[in-house]
Amino acid sequence: MDFDGLIEGKLIKRYKRFLADVELPGGEVLTAHCPNTGAMTGCNEPGAAVWLSVSDSKTRKYPHTWELVETSRGMACIHSAKANNVVGEAFT
């Protein structure tokens, strides 16, 4: 899985199932799309390191997508549509 170009930040909060506020290293706060609608227990702790992708699509309301999070147990893939590919590459 190619994760080049991801932007690192710190999670402020996740809300409304599909949105998360993230603080970037420079202090800028942005809202990112959260593609995982589950409870995400242990994966949405405020202050956690997160990685975002950026879309160039002009039709998206939120160009950033939350992809990864660092948890107390290690890295977790938040993007549920990509999770199987990530695990598959880990075994190759």
PyMOL commands that set and color helices and strands:
alter all, ss='L'
color gray80, all
select helices_A, chain A and resi 83-90
alter helices_A, ss='H'
color red, helices_A
select strands_A, chain A and resi 7-15+19-23+29-33+49-54+64-71+74-77
alter strands_A, ss='S'
color yellow, strands_A
deselect
rebuild
show_as cartoon
